[in-house]
Amino acid sequence: FIKQEIKNVMTAAIVIGANSSIAQSVIERLLSDRKVEHVTAISRNTNPDLQSKFASSLRWICCDYSEVAIKQVCISLHAQEKNFSHVFICNGLLHSAKVAPEKRLEDINTEKLQTIFHANTIVPMLWLANLAPLLKSEIDCSVAVFSALVGSIEDNCSGGWYAYRASKSALNMLIKTASIEFWRRAPNAKLIAFHPGTTDTQLSKPFQTNVPKGKLFTPKFVASSLLEIMESLDRDGGAEFIDWQGEPIPW
């Protein structure tokens, strides 16, 4: 009876980097098709359309992703006293007006490495570190952190993209290391380093020309796949590096 009662408790979700296309699709999927009572969306700016659509069940928090701001947001989340069943950390950067993936060693510079590592490695791990105390409960919780196939050291056969590859490899190592601590502190949780595949978003726009037919995914497809994967995995305090099909990727 107790297990059934816990299973039926209404849960909540956290979506960080909530203004990305995949994150927005995740929010819509959670609040439209799943039995999730409440979603907290976190990003630099709000999305008025989504806020209006889900006014009663969506809370939007603006955050500049500084270490102090991340801690403050997590303190406010603790005060909500919600049972968090899903966490999505969608932050990531491949290119910008000032940064492009390196094609050769001579393209590497300090500013580029620092910018990419901060966005892809440091910020996600600051969120994970500050959220960890909130996730320990009797409620199963899946935590998906957006990684990338190119972060796999074993799979690297083509080279290039030095900062992006290395930042995702570092992120994977941090997730794997955190899972050892989660196994002791929050065995109800599952950490997922998730590779969404090439998705039709601003991140992939400059690199879509050579994508094979049928391999450029919509954000809605990726969101749906991710949620199905999160439901299928045992919450055992461990970590998995998997793609949109639920297939394991070598670390």
Secondary structure, 3 states (H helix, E strand, C coil): CHHHHHHCCCEEEEEECCCCHHHHHHHHHHHHHCCEEEEEEEECCCCHHHHHHCCCCEEEEECCCCHHHHHHHHHHHHHHCCCEEEEEECCCCCCCCCCCCCCCHHHCCHHHHHHHHHHHHHHHHHHHHHHHHHHCCCCCEEEEEECCHHHCCCCCCCCCCHHHHHHHHHHHHHHHHHHHHHHHHCCCEEEEEEECCCECCCCCHHHCCCCCCCCCECHHHHHHHHHHHHHHCCCCCCEEEEECCCCECCC
